Amino acid sequence: RRMNKVRAEREWKKLWEAWPVQGRFAIANQIPPSLKPTARLKDTPRELFGRLMQCRTGHAYTGKYYSQFVPNENVNCPCGKELQTREHILRACPRYEDHRHLLQKASEDICLKDILGTSEGIEALTEFLDESGAFTR
């Protein structure tokens, strides 16, 4: 039974490595899959974990998401930017300026690939989301 799990995980990783990097989640999909739940999954409160996953996958409460899936919603950022995006919230929105230093601990220039796709970046993003309340309605 243990060997089946090891074999399944090995095959999953091979498929993951061979899969083309594309789509909205591609920038965040840098950590190889595992059958074991991460400490982040176990230790992060459910609401915060939900926002973390929404941010990483691009399925978050942003104008860009609304423009594709909820066309009746306003797509502008409350700061005045015409189209609110994940990148705008994380890197430029003045509403979150006081919390941006949390992201800069993992990536000085807040590179989305580093913030969304590395363990250190995800930890910083979790702290940023928790402290700032970003990606809530």
C-alpha positions in Angstrom: 0.0 0.0 0.0 2.8 2.4 0.9 4.6 1.5 -2.4 1.4 2.4 -4.3 1.3 5.9 -2.7 5.0 6.4 -3.5 4.5 5.3 -7.1 1.4 7.4 -7.5 3.2 10.5 -6.1 6.2 9.9 -8.4 3.9 9.5 -11.4 2.0 12.7 -10.5 5.2 14.6 -10.2 6.4 13.3 -13.6 3.1 14.4 -15.2 3.3 17.8 -13.4 6.9 18.3 -14.7 5.9 17.4 -18.3 2.7 19.5 -18.4 3.0 22.8 -20.3 3.1 25.9 -18.2 0.1 27.9 -19.2 -3.1 29.6 -17.9 -4.0 31.8 -15.0 -2.4 29.6 -12.4 0.9 29.0 -14.3 2.8 31.8 -12.5 1.9 30.2 -9.1 2.3 26.5 -10.1 6.0 26.1 -9.3 5.9 23.8 -6.2 5.8 20.1 -7.1 2.7 18.3 -6.0 2.6 16.1 -2.9 0.2 13.6 -1.4 0.8 15.1 2.1 -1.1 18.2 3.1 1.2 21.1 3.7 1.6 22.8 7.1 0.1 25.9 5.4 -3.1 23.9 4.8 -3.2 22.6 8.3 -2.3 25.8 10.1 -3.9 28.6 8.2 -7.5 29.6 9.2 -10.0 28.5 6.5 -11.1 32.0 5.4 -7.5 33.2 5.0 -6.5 29.9 3.2 -9.4 30.5 0.8 -8.2 34.0 0.0 -4.7 32.7 -0.4 -5.8 30.1 -3.0 -8.0 32.6 -4.7 -5.2 35.0 -5.1 -2.7 32.3 -6.3 -5.2 30.9 -8.9 -6.5 34.3 -10.1 -10.1 33.4 -9.0 -10.3 36.3 -6.5 -12.5 39.3 -5.8 -10.8 41.5 -8.4 -12.1 43.5 -11.3 -10.2 41.3 -13.8 -12.0 38.2 -12.5 -15.4 40.0 -12.5 -14.9 41.2 -16.1 -14.7 37.5 -17.1 -17.1 35.8 -14.8 -19.4 38.4 -13.2 -20.0 41.0 -15.9 -22.5 43.1 -13.9 -20.0 43.8 -11.2 -17.8 47.0 -11.1 -14.3 46.2 -12.3 -12.6 49.3 -11.0 -10.4 49.4 -8.0 -11.7 51.5 -5.1 -8.5 53.5 -5.4 -9.6 54.7 -8.8 -7.6 52.4 -11.1 -9.8 51.4 -14.1 -9.3 47.6 -13.9 -8.4 46.1 -10.6 -6.0 43.2 -11.0 -4.1 40.9 -8.7 -0.9 42.5 -9.7 -2.3 46.0 -9.0 -3.4 45.0 -5.5 -0.1 43.3 -4.6 2.3 45.8 -6.2 0.7 49.2 -6.6 -2.6 49.9 -5.0 -2.3 52.7 -2.5 -4.8 51.0 -0.2 -2.3 48.3 0.7 0.9 50.4 0.7 1.2 50.1 4.5 1.4 46.3 4.2 3.5 45.9 1.1 6.7 45.5 3.2 5.4 42.1 4.2 5.6 41.0 0.5 9.0 42.6 0.1 10.5 40.3 2.7 10.2 37.5 0.1 10.7 39.6 -3.1 12.1 43.1 -2.9 10.4 44.1 -6.2 7.3 42.0 -5.4 7.8 39.7 -8.4 4.6 37.8 -8.8 6.4 34.5 -9.7 8.2 34.7 -6.4 5.3 35.8 -4.3 2.7 33.3 -5.8 5.0 30.4 -6.5 7.6 29.9 -3.8 7.2 28.8 -0.2 8.8 31.9 1.1 6.6 34.1 -1.1 3.4 32.2 -0.1 4.3 32.7 3.6 4.7 36.4 3.0 1.5 36.6 0.9 -0.4 34.8 3.7 0.9 37.4 6.2 0.0 40.2 3.8 -3.5 38.9 3.3 -4.0 38.5 7.0 -2.8 41.9 8.0 -4.2 43.9 5.0 -7.6 42.1 4.4 -6.8 42.2 0.7 -8.9 40.1 -1.7 -12.1 40.4 0.4 -15.3 41.7 -1.0 
